């Protein structure tokens, strides 16, 4: 499976570390199409810069699970 | 052994949040005491955040009303200290409203809670009620609390502490919080999911 590109910290230029996924249950109407029906919300990746500690998020890529997974 | 060539580590940033805007609040003296104790620690920077002063509207909720400066402060934080009075066994509604304005800024960061009450339980019930909220926000709670019981008797009219045993209790609380803050910072910055 291809890996998503690392987020680069704007102030530091360093590759950020993806350390969490957070389910956001209350989303605005413009994001309802991104709601995962199995999880009940939008999954966001959380990334932190090892240089300055700043954080960033983006919607997580969720591969479709095959039967038996 | 520390490498003398290594750059000095970034100090931890641990703001203290005073969680009530009520007039005559006794929690302010408790928050100022805890803030002073955080400030005395080596390698830790802090700031006292009074939710009364935050320009956060009440005509909407969540990230729709977030304050950029408050969010930047929380994003920079490695841990939070909440000083929270117990109102009718619960937490102040304004504190919940303020906390809900952020989300990603809290993820994998440590939090400790200081309960404040006029009675003998020292805010134990508000702490218990707040824990599931903090968990859902993505914060990591520690297992030490500070309980300011009978708060009306703990401080003099100038806000000075009358019971020095609280300094030791706060020290125990902060030692655990700092440890958790260091571990979680390492995890956020170096350990991929």
Interface residues (C-beta under 8 A of the other chain):
Chain A: X17 X18 X19 X20 X21 X22 X24 X26 X44 X46 X48 X49 X50 X52 X53 X54 X55 X56 X57
Chain B: X10 X62 X75 X76 X78 X103 X104 X105 X107 X108 X138 X185 X187 X188 X189 X190 X191 X192 X193
